[in-house]
Each structure stands twice: as C-alpha cells, then as structure tokens.
Amino acid sequence: MADLITERQQFEAALRTLLANFSGGSSGEIPAARLTLTDMVKAKLDEIIPGTGISFSLDAENDISDPYSLLINSLLDESAKRVLQSAPIYILTPKLNYIISTPVDDNTGYIALPPDFLRIASLKMEEWKREVTDFITPADGRYKLQHNKYTRGGIAKPVAVLTFKQVNGETGKVVEYYSVNSSHAVEHLYYIPETLAEDLQSNLTDALTWTCAGMILQVTERVDLAKFAFEQASVCYQNL
C-alpha cells in the first residue's frame, strides 16, 4: 500500500476526475436524514485517509448540493441493500407478510414474493412441524429430490426453494414449498425488504456508512482501502 500522503493525493485526484463527470441525477436538496448519513460517510473517509481536502465553491447553503455529497447520496441506497444482504439474519428486523400460496398439486406449491423482497428469513406452512430458515436454490443437488414424492421434503422436514417463475405473465421471485399433506395455508413468511438508507434500522448505521465509504473508495480505485472499509462494516455486525 502506498504511504498515506500518496494515497490521499491519488484518492483526491481520482475523486475529482469522477466528480467532474458526475451529475448526481438531481440538483435539488439532499433530505436532512440523508445529509446526516452523507456527512458520516465523509467522516469515515477522512478516518481512512486523514486530511482529505475535497472542497467546492458553492452558492447553495449548508453544502448540500456539491458533487461530492451528491455522489455519496447516490450510493447510499445501494449501500443499504448491501448491508441487508450481508448482515447476519439474526440482527435484522424482518417484515411479516400475510401471503397466499398457489398450489401446484395436492401437496406442493409456491408463494409469490412481494415487490420489495430482498432476502428471506423464514417460512412456515400451517401443517409443518417446524419453520424453514435454510432455503435452497435450483442449483442445489437437493432440488431434484423435491420432484419425487418419496424423496422430497414433508411436514416433519420441509424444504423451501428460492427461484423464479412466471406469475401473471411476468417473471418474479417465488419460494416453492415441499410439501404439505392437504392444507396450503401459510402460517407465516418473514422477509427482509429493500429499504431506503435513511429508513435502515439504526443499529446498522455504522455498517451502512462504512459500506458506502468502501464503495466510494472502490469507484476511485483505492482497492486496498475499500477492502479495509468493507472489513470495518463486517466488524460492526460482531458488536450487535
């Protein structure tokens, strides 16, 4: 890794080049909650590369519309998505969805997942003796076993598969369930929804801002420093 002064100079040069061509998609104000997160990301970057001196001549008040802030703001929601995908499921707050299943035959079927679905936490059909928290995909060798009534999951040891299916003429994410005796009623389905950065649960704010800092370092090709920032995000989970 280059020395600190060189790293700072290279980061600032790369960032200025990036910002020179960045429109941010909007010239309006950044909402207060997102501006707070933006400032926290800047603080993380300054912690990694002390003395980073990115500044602009601005007409807007409160430094809310400069390209640097707009760049960070544009990455906040993707950062939130990464956090929700990578954080241990037990520290996340899932959403309960009262959903209706679609039977395929007497004993199997599928559940169309909602538009804001990001990650599944658990599923339990009413007849099942236990919930499923370990979901497989069609790439899993166990998937083929589900198409045989003698080898597929049952009410004692159910199996659930995350896959895609044509639903109402559109391809969407579904979870297939194997299997039930007669009732296709869903007792519960808990999932993690996509969430705006400012609506992310508060105990994940530190991980969010480290992740966003890592993404900024990634797009400015500071690979080693980006890796460090992402590692810091992972450390945040250990303290929850």
C-alpha positions as a printed Julia matrix, in Angstrom:
240×3 Matrix{Float64}:
   0.0     0.0     0.0
   1.3     3.44   -0.83
   2.18    5.82    2.01
  -0.6     7.95    3.45
   0.25   11.18    1.6
   0.38    9.37   -1.74
  -2.87    7.55   -1.01
  -4.58   10.85   -0.18
  -3.28   12.54   -3.31
  -4.29    9.64   -5.54
  -7.72    9.39   -3.92
  -8.4    13.11   -4.29
  -7.25   13.1    -7.92
  -9.42   10.1    -8.78
 -12.38   11.57   -6.92
 -12.11   14.93   -8.67
 -11.98   13.19  -12.05
 -15.05   11.15  -11.16
 -16.97   14.15   -9.86
 -16.15   16.22  -12.94
 -18.43   13.91  -14.93
 -20.99   13.21  -12.23
 -24.4    14.86  -12.37
 -25.98   13.03   -9.44
 -29.31   12.91  -11.24
 -30.56   15.93   -9.3
 -29.52   19.4    -8.33
 -32.07   19.67   -5.52
 -31.53   19.43   -1.8
 -30.48   16.24   -0.09
 -33.05   15.49    2.66
 -31.76   16.14    6.17
 -31.66   12.46    7.19
 -29.61   11.55    4.12
 -27.37   14.58    4.57
 -26.52   13.29    8.05
 -25.55    9.93    6.56
 -23.55   11.69    3.84
 -21.57   13.57    6.48
 -20.95   10.32    8.36
 -19.57    8.72    5.19
 -17.25   11.71    4.7
 -16.07   11.24    8.29
 -15.33    7.57    7.61
 -13.33    8.5     4.51
 -11.4    11.08    6.48
 -10.73    8.44    9.14
  -9.23    6.15    6.5
  -7.35    8.92    4.66
  -6.86   11.77    7.16
  -6.7    15.22    5.67
  -8.74   14.51    2.55
  -9.43   18.04    1.35
 -12.22   17.81   -1.2
 -13.98   21.18   -1.28
 -16.04   23.22   -3.71
 -17.08   26.81   -4.28
 -20.79   26.71   -3.6
 -23.73   29.02   -3.9
 -26.04   26.63   -2.06
 -26.32   26.88    1.69
 -25.26   24.13    4.07
 -23.09   22.42    1.47
 -26.0    20.2     0.39
 -25.68   20.22   -3.39
 -21.96   19.81   -4.08
 -20.93   16.94   -6.36
 -19.16   15.06   -3.54
 -22.32   14.97   -1.4
 -24.44   14.05   -4.43
 -22.1    11.16   -5.28
 -22.3     9.78   -1.74
 -26.07   10.3    -1.7
 -26.42    8.34   -4.95
 -24.67    5.34   -3.36
 -26.48    5.31   -0.01
 -29.42    3.1    -1.06
 -27.18    0.57   -2.8
 -25.04    0.54    0.35
 -28.15   -0.15    2.44
 -29.02   -3.03    0.12
 -25.52   -4.49    0.51
 -25.77   -4.25    4.28
 -29.12   -6.05    4.35
 -27.76   -8.76    2.07
 -24.57   -9.33    4.05
 -25.55   -8.81    7.68
 -26.3   -11.9     9.79
 -30.0   -12.55    9.56
 -30.43  -12.63   13.34
 -29.57   -8.93   13.71
 -32.07   -7.81   11.07
 -35.69   -6.87   11.69
 -37.81   -8.93    9.28
 -41.18   -7.98    7.89
 -44.14  -10.31    8.39
 -46.1   -10.89    5.22
 -49.56  -12.43    5.3
 -49.47  -14.01    1.9
 -51.47  -16.57   -0.05
 -49.88  -19.63   -1.6
 -50.56  -21.03   -5.07
 -50.94  -24.82   -5.11
 -49.26  -26.7    -7.96
 -50.74  -30.05   -6.95
 -52.27  -31.54   -3.81
 -49.01  -31.38   -1.86
 -46.75  -28.69   -3.34
 -47.0   -25.1    -4.44
 -45.3   -21.75   -4.43
 -45.58  -18.3    -2.89
 -45.02  -15.19   -5.0
 -42.72  -12.85   -3.11
 -43.61   -9.14   -2.72
 -42.02   -6.43   -4.91
 -39.86   -5.1    -2.07
 -38.44   -8.56   -1.3
 -34.69   -8.67   -0.77
 -33.92  -11.61    1.47
 -35.99  -14.33    3.1
 -35.81  -15.07    6.81
 -38.28  -17.89    7.48
 -41.32  -19.7     6.15
 -43.78  -21.97    7.89
 -46.82  -23.6     6.36
 -49.61  -24.36    8.84
 -49.12  -28.13    8.64
 -45.35  -28.06    9.02
 -43.85  -29.23   12.28
 -41.12  -26.58   12.01
 -40.23  -23.49   10.04
 -37.64  -23.34    7.26
 -34.79  -20.85    7.64
 -32.27  -22.51    5.31
 -33.51  -22.01    1.75
 -32.04  -23.76   -1.27
 -31.97  -22.83   -4.97
 -32.45  -24.94   -8.11
 -28.64  -25.22   -8.31
 -28.64  -27.24   -5.1
 -28.46  -31.0    -5.58
 -31.39  -31.42   -3.2
 -33.71  -29.61   -5.61
 -34.09  -32.62   -7.91
 -35.22  -34.7    -4.93
 -38.22  -32.41   -4.47
 -39.79  -33.64   -7.7
 -40.13  -37.15   -6.34
 -42.86  -37.66   -3.76
 -40.76  -40.28   -1.98
 -37.64  -38.13   -1.55
 -38.98  -34.6    -1.22
 -39.45  -32.66    1.99
 -42.5   -33.29    4.13
 -44.24  -31.77    7.13
 -41.56  -33.07    9.54
 -38.58  -31.95    7.44
 -39.88  -29.4     4.94
 -37.82  -27.89    2.13
 -38.23  -24.44    0.58
 -36.66  -23.29   -2.68
 -35.99  -19.72   -3.81
 -36.42  -19.47   -7.56
 -38.11  -17.57  -10.4
 -41.45  -18.3   -12.01
 -43.88  -16.75  -14.46
 -46.63  -15.18  -12.35
 -49.43  -13.28  -14.08
 -47.37  -13.04  -17.25
 -44.26  -11.67  -15.54
 -41.17  -13.4   -14.21
 -40.9   -12.92  -10.47
 -39.22  -14.35   -7.4
 -41.08  -17.13   -5.65
 -40.48  -19.66   -2.91
 -41.58  -23.21   -3.67
 -42.56  -25.38   -0.72
 -42.21  -29.13   -0.3
 -44.53  -30.33    0.94
 -47.91  -30.37    2.72
 -50.47  -33.09    3.38
 -53.58  -31.2     2.34
 -53.59  -27.57    3.58
 -51.71  -24.94    1.58
 -52.3   -22.26    4.24
 -49.25  -20.16    5.16
 -48.68  -19.67    8.89
 -46.01  -17.03    8.37
 -43.42  -15.72    5.95
 -40.79  -13.33    7.29
 -38.56  -11.49    4.86
 -36.14   -8.57    4.68
 -37.49   -5.8     2.42
 -35.43   -3.35    0.39
 -35.09   -0.19    2.44
 -34.03    3.38    1.8
 -30.79    4.21    3.57
 -32.46    6.7     5.91
 -35.04    4.06    6.93
 -32.48    1.38    7.75
 -32.64    0.17   11.35
 -30.49    2.46   13.47
 -28.08   -0.18   14.76
 -26.86   -0.67   11.18
 -25.94    2.96   10.53
 -22.24    2.4    11.23
 -22.11   -0.59    8.87
 -24.02    1.42    6.25
 -21.61    4.35    6.31
 -18.53    2.11    6.25
 -20.02    0.25    3.28
 -20.72    3.49    1.42
 -17.18    4.71    2.17
 -15.91    1.43    0.74
 -17.94    1.94   -2.43
 -16.51    5.45   -2.86
 -13.0     4.05   -2.47
 -13.87    1.25   -4.89
 -15.02    3.59   -7.67
 -11.89    5.69   -7.18
  -9.8     2.51   -7.5
  -8.41    2.57   -3.95
  -8.8    -1.22   -3.75
  -6.88   -1.91   -0.53
  -8.59    0.92    1.31
 -12.0    -0.18    0.02
 -11.3    -3.67    1.37
 -10.46   -2.15    4.76
 -13.71   -0.16    4.82
 -15.78   -3.25    3.97
 -13.97   -5.17    6.71
 -14.89   -2.44    9.17
 -18.53   -2.84    8.14
 -18.3    -6.56    8.94
 -16.79   -5.78   12.35
 -19.88   -3.68   13.11
 -22.06   -6.81   12.91
 -19.96   -8.56   15.54
 -20.83   -5.89   18.08
 -24.6    -6.21   17.68
